[in-house]
């Protein structure tokens, strides 16, 4: 615990200062709560309405997790196809890049029309947002293998499947996790946007309903819960990365003593 505090001491100090300035500014200028509540009020609402926030967070977590799963699997498969087929790469890659120019807000209403107000529109939005960084980073990871290593394995009669499983996939994991760390935070945003367009539960839905009732303190409490959710998911990805990529850990060189 002490080590964790020392590591993030700078972040904690900056956060305390920002919250202090926010609190002082709201009280000094007598800003109404329905416009900008002070942090103390937001924390109070977060604690007193924690059960409500947790229930809606569960819905958003399910949408985000499913979106990540579909986005990662689909992105990895397409990256492999693009890597092994230059023809498909020339045909598909520009379309993938062009698809990122379409705002998510333009897609979400169509998904609600097609799939209704249930789970799948939010999952689809989250998956689409995760999809792009996974494809791009995985393709770069598959290409990062030294071709001399591949030539040596081919000279030893290694099959394409063996080379792919033993060399290319492990080499692509660092890039894959880089894309996943970007995608995991964006997936939370995607699920929330889907809930803004149309939903029956979730933190995004709670934010829209609270905003309509001028419960801005509850809106900020929902945003705080979303931040916690995103940090937890990011932490899970970091733990997976450390477990699966132990071989990447930098070796500590022993210090030389003078004498």
ROLUMKE-827560 format. One line per 5 residues: their letters; for each residue x, z, y of N, C-alpha, C. Coordinates in steps of 0.05 Angstrom, whole numbers, padded with zeros to 5 digits. Layout:
ROLUMKE-827560
A = X,Z,Y,X,Z,Y,X,Z,Y ~ ...
This chain:
ROLUMKE-827560
XXXXX = 00017,00000,-00024,00000,00000,00000,00017,00000,00025 ~ 00038,00017,00025,00056,00018,00048,00071,-00008,00052 ~ 00078,-00021,00030,00092,-00046,00032,00074,-00068,00043 ~ 00048,-00067,00035,00029,-00086,00046,00025,-00082,00076 ~ 00024,-00057,00085,00020,-00051,00113,00045,-00061,00129
XXXXX = 00069,-00056,00118,00093,-00066,00132,00094,-00096,00134 ~ 00084,-00109,00113,00085,-00138,00112,00067,-00151,00133 ~ 00043,-00139,00136,00023,-00150,00154,00019,-00133,00179 ~ 00039,-00117,00186,00037,-00100,00210,00033,-00116,00235 ~ 00047,-00138,00238,00044,-00155,00262,00015,-00165,00264
XXXXX = 00004,-00175,00242,-00024,-00185,00242,-00044,-00163,00249 ~ -00039,-00139,00238,-00058,-00117,00244,-00057,-00109,00273 ~ -00032,-00109,00285,-00029,-00102,00313,-00043,-00122,00331 ~ -00039,-00148,00325,-00051,-00169,00341,-00082,-00167,00339 ~ -00092,-00162,00315,-00121,-00160,00311,-00132,-00137,00327
XXXXX = -00119,-00114,00326,-00128,-00090,00341,-00128,-00096,00371 ~ -00108,-00109,00381,-00106,-00115,00409,-00129,-00134,00417 ~ -00134,-00155,00401,-00155,-00174,00408,-00183,-00160,00407 ~ -00187,-00143,00387,-00213,-00129,00386,-00216,-00110,00409 ~ -00193,-00097,00417,-00194,-00079,00440,-00201,-00093,00466
XXXXX = -00189,-00117,00470,-00195,-00133,00494,-00224,-00142,00493 ~ -00234,-00150,00470,-00262,-00159,00467,-00280,-00136,00474 ~ -00275,-00112,00463,-00292,-00089,00468,-00292,-00082,00498 ~ -00268,-00081,00510,-00266,-00074,00538,-00279,-00094,00556 ~ -00276,-00120,00550,-00288,-00141,00566,-00318,-00140,00566
XXXXX = -00329,-00136,00542,-00359,-00135,00540,-00370,-00111,00555 ~ -00357,-00088,00553,-00367,-00064,00567,-00361,-00065,00597 ~ -00339,-00077,00605,-00332,-00078,00633,-00350,-00096,00648 ~ -00357,-00119,00636,-00374,-00139,00650,-00403,-00137,00642 ~ -00410,-00116,00626,-00438,-00110,00619,-00452,-00135,00607
XXXXX = -00438,-00147,00587,-00449,-00170,00574,-00471,-00161,00555 ~ -00495,-00173,00556,-00517,-00165,00538,-00509,-00170,00509 ~ -00520,-00153,00492,-00514,-00155,00463,-00524,-00181,00451 ~ -00546,-00192,00462,-00557,-00216,00450,-00540,-00241,00458 ~ -00521,-00237,00475,-00502,-00259,00482,-00475,-00254,00468
XXXXX = -00463,-00231,00471,-00438,-00225,00458,-00437,-00195,00453 ~ -00442,-00186,00428,-00440,-00157,00422,-00411,-00148,00420 ~ -00406,-00123,00426,-00379,-00112,00423,-00371,-00109,00394 ~ -00345,-00109,00388,-00337,-00106,00360,-00347,-00081,00346 ~ -00350,-00059,00362,-00360,-00035,00350,-00388,-00038,00339
XXXXX = -00405,-00054,00354,-00432,-00060,00345,-00432,-00077,00320 ~ -00414,-00097,00320,-00412,-00115,00296,-00404,-00099,00271 ~ -00384,-00081,00274,-00375,-00065,00252,-00398,-00047,00242 ~ -00413,-00035,00261,-00436,-00018,00254,-00456,-00034,00238 ~ -00463,-00058,00247,-00483,-00075,00233,-00472,-00083,00206
XXXXX = -00446,-00089,00205,-00434,-00097,00179,-00436,-00075,00159 ~ -00432,-00050,00167,-00433,-00028,00149,-00462,-00021,00141 ~ -00480,-00021,00160,-00508,-00014,00155,-00524,-00035,00140 ~ -00516,-00061,00144,-00530,-00083,00130,-00512,-00095,00109 ~ -00494,-00079,00098,-00475,-00090,00078,-00489,-00101,00053
XXXXX = -00509,-00088,00044,-00523,-00097,00020,-00536,-00124,00024 ~ -00547,-00129,00048,-00559,-00155,00055,-00537,-00176,00056 ~ -00515,-00170,00069,-00493,-00188,00072,-00481,-00195,00045 ~ -00479,-00175,00028,-00467,-00179,00001,-00485,-00197,-00016 ~ -00511,-00194,-00014,-00530,-00210,-00029,-00527,-00240,-00021
XXXXX = -00526,-00245,00005,-00523,-00273,00014,-00495,-00283,00008 ~ -00475,-00266,00009,-00448,-00274,00003,-00446,-00283,-00026 ~ -00461,-00271,-00044,-00461,-00279,-00072,-00470,-00308,-00075 ~ -00491,-00316,-00061,-00500,-00343,-00061,-00479,-00362,-00051 ~ -00466,-00356,-00029,-00445,-00373,-00018,-00421,-00374,-00036
XXXXX = -00415,-00352,-00049,-00392,-00352,-00068,-00397,-00371,-00092 ~ -00421,-00370,-00103,-00428,-00388,-00125,-00426,-00417,-00116 ~ -00437,-00424,-00093,-00435,-00451,-00083,-00406,-00460,-00078 ~ -00391,-00442,-00067,-00363,-00449,-00061,-00347,-00452,-00087 ~ -00351,-00434,-00106,-00335,-00436,-00131,-00342,-00461,-00146
XXXXX = -00368,-00468,-00149,-00375,-00492,-00163,-00365,-00517,-00148 ~ -00367,-00516,-00121,-00356,-00539,-00106,-00326,-00543,-00110 ~ -00312,-00521,-00111,-00283,-00522,-00116,-00277,-00533,-00144 ~ -00292,-00524,-00164,-00287,-00533,-00191,-00291,-00564,-00193 ~ -00314,-00573,-00183,-00320,-00602,-00184,-00300,-00618,-00168
XXXXX = -00293,-00608,-00144,-00274,-00622,-00127,-00247,-00624,-00139 ~ -00237,-00602,-00151,-00211,-00602,-00163,-00209,-00620,-00188 ~ -00229,-00618,-00205,-00229,-00634,-00229,-00232,-00664,-00222 ~ -00251,-00670,-00205,-00254,-00698,-00197,-00230,-00709,-00182 ~ -00219,-00692,-00164,-00196,-00701,-00149,-00171,-00706,-00166
XXXXX = -00167,-00688,-00186,-00144,-00691,-00204,-00147,-00716,-00221 ~ -00170,-00720,-00232,-00175,-00744,-00249,-00170,-00770,-00233 ~ -00181,-00771,-00209,-00178,-00795,-00193,-00149,-00799,-00185 ~ -00135,-00777,-00179,-00106,-00779,-00172,-00090,-00791,-00195 ~ -00096,-00782,-00220,-00082,-00793,-00243,-00088,-00823,-00246
XXXXX = -00114,-00831,-00242,-00121,-00859,-00244,-00107,-00875,-00223 ~ -00106,-00865,-00199,-00092,-00879,-00177,-00062,-00882,-00183 ~ -00050,-00861,-00194,-00022,-00861,-00199,-00014,-00882,-00220 ~ -00030,-00884,-00241,-00024,-00902,-00263,-00034,-00930,-00259 ~ -00050,-00935,-00238,-00061,-00962,-00234,-00057,-00970,-00205
XXXXX = -00036,-00984,-00199,-00031,-00994,-00171,-00054,-01011,-00160 ~ -00067,-01026,-00178,-00089,-01043,-00169,-00112,-01026,-00159 ~ -00119,-01005,-00175,-00141,-00987,-00166,-00132,-00971,-00141 ~ -00107,-00965,-00139,-00097,-00950,-00115,-00102,-00967,-00090 ~ -00096,-00993,-00092,-00100,-01010,-00068,-00130,-01013,-00062
XXXXX = -00147,-01011,-00083,-00175,-01015,-00079,-00189,-00989,-00070 ~ -00180,-00966,-00081,-00195,-00941,-00077,-00183,-00924,-00054 ~ -00157,-00923,-00052,-00144,-00905,-00033,-00154,-00908,-00005 ~ -00156,-00933,00005,-00166,-00936,00033,-00195,-00926,00036 ~ -00211,-00929,00015,-00239,-00919,00016,-00239,-00888,00017
XXXXX = -00221,-00876,00003,-00219,-00846,00003,-00212,-00836,00031 ~ -00192,-00850,00043,-00184,-00842,00070,-00207,-00847,00090 ~ -00221,-00870,00087,-00243,-00876,00106,-00266,-00856,00103 ~ -00270,-00846,00078,-00291,-00827,00074,-00288,-00801,00090 ~ -00262,-00795,00096,-00257,-00770,00111,-00264,-00773,00141
XXXXX = -00269,-00798,00150,-00277,-00802,00178,-00307,-00797,00182 ~ -00322,-00794,00160,-00351,-00789,00162,-00355,-00759,00166 ~ -00368,-00750,00187,-00373,-00721,00191,-00390,-00709,00169 ~ -00384,-00685,00161,-00399,-00671,00140,-00428,-00668,00149 ~ -00432,-00663,00175,-00460,-00660,00185,-00477,-00684,00180
XXXXX = -00464,-00708,00178,-00479,-00733,00174,-00487,-00735,00145 ~ -00472,-00723,00126,-00478,-00725,00098,-00497,-00703,00089 ~ -00494,-00679,00099,-00510,-00657,00090,-00540,-00661,00091 ~ -00552,-00672,00113,-00581,-00676,00113,-00590,-00695,00091 ~ -00574,-00716,00085,-00581,-00735,00064,-00581,-00721,00037
XXXXX = -00562,-00703,00032,-00561,-00689,00007,-00585,-00671,00004 ~ -00595,-00659,00026,-00619,-00642,00025,-00643,-00659,00017 ~ -00644,-00684,00028,-00667,-00702,00022,-00666,-00710,-00008 ~ -00642,-00715,-00017,-00639,-00724,-00045,-00642,-00702,-00065 ~ -00630,-00679,-00060,-00629,-00657,-00080,-00647,-00633,-00073
XXXXX = -00659,-00633,-00049,-00676,-00610,-00042,-00660,-00588,-00029 ~ -00673,-00564,-00027,-00661,-00541,-00013,-00647,-00522,-00033 ~ -00642,-00531,-00057,-00630,-00513,-00077,-00600,-00511,-00075 ~ -00588,-00507,-00097,-00559,-00502,-00099,-00542,-00526,-00095 ~ -00550,-00549,-00105,-00532,-00572,-00108,-00524,-00586,-00083
XXXXX = -00540,-00587,-00061,-00530,-00599,-00037,-00506,-00585,-00026 ~ -00506,-00558,-00027,-00483,-00542,-00017,-00459,-00546,-00035 ~ -00463,-00547,-00061,-00441,-00551,-00080,-00428,-00578,-00075 ~ -00445,-00598,-00070,-00435,-00626,-00065,-00419,-00627,-00040 ~ -00428,-00614,-00018,-00413,-00614,00007,-00386,-00601,00003
XXXXX = -00386,-00578,-00010,-00361,-00563,-00015,-00342,-00580,-00032 ~ -00353,-00593,-00053,-00336,-00610,-00070,-00324,-00633,-00055 ~ -00340,-00646,-00038,-00330,-00669,-00022,-00307,-00661,-00003 ~ -00309,-00637,00008,-00288,-00628,00026,-00263,-00621,00011 ~ -00265,-00609,-00012,-00242,-00602,-00029,-00228,-00627,-00040
XXXXX = -00245,-00647,-00046,-00236,-00671,-00061,-00212,-00685,-00048 ~ -00213,-00689,-00022,-00192,-00705,-00009,-00164,-00692,-00010 ~ -00160,-00667,-00002,-00133,-00655,-00004,-00123,-00654,-00033 ~ -00141,-00651,-00052,-00132,-00650,-00080,-00121,-00677,-00089 ~ -00135,-00699,-00082,-00127,-00726,-00090,-00100,-00732,-00077
XXXXX = -00098,-00728,-00051,-00073,-00736,-00036,-00049,-00720,-00046 ~ -00052,-00694,-00049,-00030,-00677,-00057,-00022,-00681,-00086 ~ -00041,-00686,-00103,-00035,-00690,-00131,-00020,-00717,-00135 ~ -00029,-00738,-00122,-00015,-00763,-00123,00014,-00760,-00114 ~ 00019,-00746,-00092,00046,-00741,-00083,00062,-00725,-00104
XXXXX = 00049,-00705,-00116,00062,-00689,-00137,00070,-00705,-00161 ~ 00052,-00723,-00170,00059,-00740,-00193,00082,-00759,-00187 ~ 00084,-00767,-00162,00106,-00785,-00154,00132,-00771,-00149 ~ 00132,-00745,-00148,00156,-00730,-00141,00176,-00727,-00164 ~ 00168,-00736,-00188,00186,-00733,-00211,00209,-00753,-00208
XXXXX = 00233,-00743,-00214,00256,-00760,-00213,00254,-00781,-00235 ~ 00256,-00807,-00228,00253,-00828,-00248,00276,-00829,-00268 ~ 00299,-00817,-00261,00320,-00816,-00280,00312,-00797,-00304 ~ 00298,-00776,-00297,00288,-00758,-00318,00269,-00773,-00337 ~ 00251,-00789,-00325,00232,-00805,-00341,00247,-00825,-00359
XXXXX = 00268,-00837,-00348,00284,-00856,-00364,00297,-00843,-00388 ~ 00307,-00819,-00384,00320,-00804,-00405,00300,-00797,-00427 ~ 00276,-00789,-00420,00255,-00782,-00439,00246,-00807,-00454 ~ 00244,-00830,-00440,00237,-00855,-00454,00258,-00863,-00474 ~ 00284,-00858,-00467,00305,-00865,-00485,00304,-00848,-00510
XXXXX = 00292,-00824,-00508,00288,-00806,-00531,00262,-00811,-00545 ~ 00249,-00833,-00539,00224,-00842,-00552,00200,-00824,-00545 ~ 00200,-00812,-00522,00177,-00796,-00514,00155,-00814,-00505 ~ 00130,-00808,-00514,00107,-00824,-00507,00098,-00818,-00478 ~ 00080,-00836,-00468,00070,-00832,-00441,00054,-00806,-00439
XXXXX = 00039,-00799,-00460,00024,-00774,-00460,00042,-00750,-00459 ~ 00064,-00751,-00474,00083,-00729,-00474,00097,-00726,-00447 ~ 00104,-00748,-00435,00117,-00748,-00409,00098,-00737,-00388 ~ 00073,-00745,-00390,00053,-00736,-00371,00048,-00706,-00373 ~ 00045,-00697,-00398,00039,-00668,-00402,00062,-00650,-00397
XXXXX = 00086,-00660,-00404,00110,-00642,-00403,00125,-00644,-00377 ~ 00123,-00666,-00363,00139,-00670,-00339,00122,-00674,-00314 ~ 00104,-00694,-00315,00090,-00701,-00290,00070,-00680,-00282 ~ 00055,-00668,-00301,00035,-00648,-00293,00049,-00623,-00282 ~ 00070,-00612,-00295,00084,-00589,-00283,00095,-00596,-00255
XXXXX = 00106,-00620,-00252,00117,-00628,-00226,00096,-00630,-00204 ~ 00071,-00637,-00212,00050,-00640,-00193,00037,-00614,-00185 ~ 00041,-00593,-00200,00027,-00567,-00195,00033,-00555,-00167 ~ 00058,-00556,-00158,00063,-00545,-00131,00046,-00560,-00109 ~ 00046,-00586,-00111,00030,-00602,-00092,00000,-00597,-00096
XXXXX = -00008,-00594,-00121,-00037,-00589,-00127,-00045,-00563,-00115 ~ -00029,-00542,-00117,-00036,-00516,-00106,-00035,-00517,-00075 ~ -00018,-00533,-00064,-00018,-00536,-00035,-00044,-00547,-00025 ~ -00054,-00568,-00040,-00080,-00579,-00033,-00102,-00560,-00038 ~ -00100,-00544,-00059,-00120,-00525,-00067,-00123,-00502,-00046
XXXXX = -00100,-00494,-00035,-00100,-00473,-00014,-00114,-00483,00011 ~ -00111,-00508,00017,-00126,-00520,00040,-00155,-00523,00033 ~ -00160,-00532,00008,-00188,-00538,00000,-00205,-00513,-00003 ~ -00192,-00490,-00011,-00208,-00466,-00017,-00220,-00455,00009 ~ -00206,-00458,00031,-00218,-00449,00056,-00238,-00469,00067
XXXXX = -00233,-00494,00063,-00252,-00515,00072,-00278,-00514,00056 ~ -00276,-00506,00030,-00300,-00505,00014,-00319,-00485,00024 ~ -00309,-00462,00034,-00327,-00442,00046,-00341,-00454,00070 ~ -00326,-00469,00086,-00338,-00482,00109,-00360,-00502,00100 ~ -00354,-00517,00080,-00373,-00537,00070,-00398,-00525,00059
XXXXX = -00396,-00503,00044,-00420,-00490,00034,-00436,-00478,00057 ~ -00423,-00468,00077,-00437,-00456,00100,-00452,-00478,00116 ~ -00439,-00501,00119,-00452,-00523,00133,-00477,-00532,00118 ~ -00474,-00534,00091,-00497,-00541,00075,-00520,-00521,00078 ~ -00514,-00496,00081,-00534,-00475,00085,-00547,-00477,00112
XXXXX = -00531,-00486,00132,-00543,-00490,00159,-00564,-00511,00159 ~ -00559,-00533,00144,-00578,-00555,00144,-00604,-00548,00130 ~ -00602,-00534,00107,-00626,-00526,00093,-00619,-00509,00069 ~ -00630,-00485,00069,-00624,-00466,00047,-00645,-00444,00048 ~ -00646,-00429,00026,-00664,-00406,00024,-00648,-00379,00023
XXXXX = -00622,-00381,00020,-00605,-00358,00020,-00576,-00367,00025 ~ -00558,-00347,00028,-00530,-00353,00035,-00524,-00343,00063 ~ -00498,-00340,00067,-00489,-00330,00093,-00495,-00349,00116 ~ -00493,-00375,00111,-00500,-00395,00131,-00530,-00393,00138 ~ -00547,-00390,00118,-00575,-00386,00122,-00581,-00361,00138
XXXXX = -00567,-00339,00132,-00570,-00314,00146,-00562,-00317,00175 ~ -00540,-00332,00181,-00532,-00337,00208,-00553,-00352,00224 ~ -00565,-00372,00213,-00585,-00388,00227,-00609,-00371,00233 ~ -00618,-00355,00213,-00642,-00338,00217,-00636,-00317,00238 ~ -00613,-00305,00237,-00606,-00283,00256,-00603,-00294,00284
XXXXX = -00592,-00318,00286,-00589,-00331,00312,-00616,-00337,00325 ~ -00635,-00345,00308,-00662,-00351,00319,-00675,-00325,00329 ~ -00668,-00302,00317,-00680,-00277,00326,-00663,-00263,00347 ~ -00642,-00277,00357,-00623,-00266,00376,-00609,-00241,00366 ~ -00605,-00240,00339,-00589,-00218,00327,-00560,-00228,00325
XXXXX = -00548,-00231,00348,-00521,-00242,00348,-00501,-00223,00334 ~ -00507,-00197,00334,-00489,-00178,00320,-00489,-00183,00290 ~ -00512,-00191,00279,-00514,-00198,00251,-00501,-00224,00245 ~ -00502,-00243,00265,-00487,-00268,00262,-00457,-00263,00259 ~ -00447,-00246,00277,-00418,-00240,00276,-00411,-00224,00250
XXXXX = -00429,-00208,00241,-00425,-00193,00215,-00423,-00213,00192 ~ -00441,-00234,00193,-00440,-00254,00172,-00414,-00271,00173 ~ -00405,-00276,00198,-00379,-00290,00201,-00356,-00273,00190 ~ -00357,-00247,00195,-00337,-00229,00184,-00337,-00229,00154 ~ -00361,-00229,00142,-00363,-00230,00113,-00353,-00257,00102
XXXXX = -00358,-00279,00117,-00347,-00305,00109,-00317,-00305,00109 ~ -00305,-00292,00129,-00276,-00290,00131,-00265,-00275,00107 ~ -00278,-00253,00100,-00269,-00237,00077,-00271,-00254,00052 ~ -00293,-00268,00049,-00297,-00286,00025,-00275,-00307,00023 ~ -00269,-00320,00046,-00248,-00340,00046,-00220,-00328,00040
XXXXX = -00214,-00305,00050,-00188,-00292,00045,-00186,-00284,00016 ~ -00208,-00274,00004,-00207,-00267,-00025,-00202,-00291,-00042 ~ -00216,-00313,-00036,-00212,-00338,-00052,-00184,-00349,-00049 ~ -00174,-00347,-00024,-00146,-00356,-00019,-00126,-00338,-00035 ~ -00132,-00312,-00035,-00115,-00294,-00050,-00115,-00300,-00080
XXXXX = -00139,-00307,-00091,-00141,-00314,-00120,-00123,-00339,-00125 ~ -00125,-00359,-00108,-00108,-00383,-00111,-00079,-00376,-00110 ~ -00071,-00358,-00091,-00043,-00350,-00089,-00033,-00336,-00115 ~ -00051,-00319,-00126,-00043,-00305,-00151,-00040,-00325,-00174 ~ -00058,-00344,-00176,-00056,-00365,-00197,-00031,-00381,-00193
XXXXX = -00024,-00387,-00168,00000,-00403,-00163,00025,-00387,-00172 ~ 00026,-00362,-00166,00049,-00346,-00174,00051,-00343,-00204 ~ 00029,-00341,-00217,00029,-00338,-00247,00038,-00364,-00260 ~ 00027,-00387,-00250,00032,-00412,-00263,00059,-00425,-00255 ~ 00068,-00417,-00231,00093,-00429,-00221,00115,-00408,-00218
XXXXX = 00118,-00392,-00238,00140,-00372,-00237,00167,-00385,-00236 ~ 00169,-00408,-00248,00195,-00422,-00249,00204,-00431,-00221 ~ 00185,-00431,-00202,00192,-00439,-00174,00203,-00416,-00158 ~ 00200,-00392,-00169,00209,-00368,-00153,00238,-00370,-00146 ~ 00246,-00367,-00121,00274,-00369,-00114,00290,-00346,-00126
XXXXX = 00313,-00353,-00136,00330,-00333,-00149,00345,-00318,-00127 ~ 00346,-00292,-00130,00361,-00276,-00111,00390,-00273,-00119 ~ 00406,-00282,-00101,00435,-00280,-00106,00445,-00252,-00100 ~ 00461,-00241,-00118,00471,-00213,-00113,00489,-00212,-00089 ~ 00487,-00191,-00074,00503,-00188,-00050,00532,-00181,-00059
XXXX = 00550,-00193,-00045,00578,-00187,-00051,00587,-00162,-00034 ~ 00600,-00144,-00048,00609,-00120,-00034,00638,-00124,-00026 ~ 00644,-00114,-00003,00672,-00116,00006,00688,-00093,-00005 ~ 00712,-00098,-00012,00729,-00077,-00022,00750,-00087,-00040
